[in-house]
Amino acid sequence: MKKIDSKEQRKEQILSAFYFRHACKEFDPVKKITDDDFAFILEAGRLSPSSFGFEPWKFVVLQNQAIRQRLLPVTWGAQRQLPTASHFVVLLSRTKEGLTPDSAYILHMMRDILKLSEEMAKGKGARYHNFLANEFKLMDNERAMFEWGARQTYIALGNMMTAAALIGIDSCPIEGFDKDAVERILREEGILEDGFGVACMVAFGYRVREPREKTRQPMEDVTIWV
Ligand SMILES: Cc1cc2nc3c(=O)[nH]c(=O)nc-3n(C[C@H](O)[C@H](O)[C@H](O)COP(=O)(O)O)c2cc1C
């Protein structure tokens, strides 16, 4: 019979994955993540929660070394990660044009993915409009709309890094880049379509050296109980 880990064992495994995960600066360039393991990491991204269930992201798995080289001069935060990572992902988020309540993408999500009836889609669309226009006041600001989507891609980012750590794979989240320059290159390469922007990046692979000991503020400095 399949042995099920106890709750205590699972807590220990999950916490040890959080301790194992660190911002890995350099990967072993010859050690590659298997297709199966990488599919598992992507699946953790795909299954991530999103506001209203609209999944505003796209994950670009950048394995082309020539394109990685082109990004290097404008990606100061990944100088050693870009050339050595087994897998390198650029997380895209939709811009305002793809996120407005009457956009083709939102209508597609409600009808074809969330499988809402016309009536339910109408109700959800009205609630979504009110949220964007009045409650969060995002609708009249292109950048705010993009950042709202990008915030959600960071949930996928976190889930992918945790999933990777649980199976012994290292990662590094990356925000150290010139957004305009990266987007220009990805557009020139035919990767970045209209209606998307670059939210963040993440490198995956196997560490070449052990990291420094993890440092964090004490729990009482980062929590408020009321
Ligand atoms: C959104 C985000 C962006 C980051 N950008 C970079 C980066 O560009 N380059 C880098 O080496 N580390 C980057 N980091 C890693 C952080 O510096 C690191 O997570 C933090 O110092 C805590 O260390 P630890 O992750 O090793 O525990 C980033 C982290 C996050 C969450």
The ligand as a MOL file (V3000), in Angstrom:
LIG
                    3D

  0  0  0     0  0            999 V3000
M  V30 BEGIN CTAB
M  V30 COUNTS 31 33 0 0 0
M  V30 BEGIN ATOM
M  V30 1 C 10.8710 40.0840 -7.3120 0
M  V30 2 C 12.2920 39.7400 -7.0590 0
M  V30 3 C 13.2740 40.1960 -7.9170 0
M  V30 4 C 14.6120 39.8240 -7.7300 0
M  V30 5 N 15.5610 40.1990 -8.6420 0
M  V30 6 C 16.7990 39.6850 -8.5510 0
M  V30 7 C 17.7540 39.8860 -9.5750 0
M  V30 8 O 17.5000 40.5640 -10.5690 0
M  V30 9 N 18.9580 39.2910 -9.4590 0
M  V30 10 C 19.2890 38.5190 -8.3730 0
M  V30 11 O 20.4080 37.9870 -8.3280 0
M  V30 12 N 18.4040 38.3310 -7.3630 0
M  V30 13 C 17.1780 38.8700 -7.4450 0
M  V30 14 N 16.2560 38.6380 -6.4320 0
M  V30 15 C 16.6530 37.8040 -5.2900 0
M  V30 16 C 16.6490 38.5540 -3.9530 0
M  V30 17 O 17.7530 39.4030 -3.8750 0
M  V30 18 C 16.6260 37.4980 -2.8490 0
M  V30 19 O 15.4650 36.7320 -2.9770 0
M  V30 20 C 16.6740 38.1100 -1.4460 0
M  V30 21 O 17.8870 38.7850 -1.2610 0
M  V30 22 C 16.4970 37.0530 -0.3590 0
M  V30 23 O 17.4680 36.0360 -0.4600 0
M  V30 24 P 17.0920 34.4900 -0.7080 0
M  V30 25 O 16.0860 34.4610 -1.8320 0
M  V30 26 O 18.4050 33.8660 -1.1270 0
M  V30 27 O 16.5480 33.9460 0.5560 0
M  V30 28 C 14.9500 39.0280 -6.6110 0
M  V30 29 C 13.9390 38.6160 -5.7330 0
M  V30 30 C 12.6350 38.9230 -5.9710 0
M  V30 31 C 11.5700 38.3970 -5.0570 0
M  V30 END ATOM
M  V30 BEGIN BOND
M  V30 1 1 1 2
M  V30 2 1 2 3
M  V30 3 2 2 30
M  V30 4 2 3 4
M  V30 5 1 4 5
M  V30 6 1 4 28
M  V30 7 2 5 6
M  V30 8 1 6 7
M  V30 9 1 6 13
M  V30 10 2 7 8
M  V30 11 1 7 9
M  V30 12 1 9 10
M  V30 13 2 10 11
M  V30 14 1 10 12
M  V30 15 2 12 13
M  V30 16 1 13 14
M  V30 17 1 14 15
M  V30 18 1 14 28
M  V30 19 1 15 16
M  V30 20 1 16 17
M  V30 21 1 16 18
M  V30 22 1 18 19
M  V30 23 1 18 20
M  V30 24 1 20 21
M  V30 25 1 20 22
M  V30 26 1 22 23
M  V30 27 1 23 24
M  V30 28 2 24 25
M  V30 29 1 24 26
M  V30 30 1 24 27
M  V30 31 2 28 29
M  V30 32 1 29 30
M  V30 33 1 30 31
M  V30 END BOND
M  V30 END CTAB
M  END
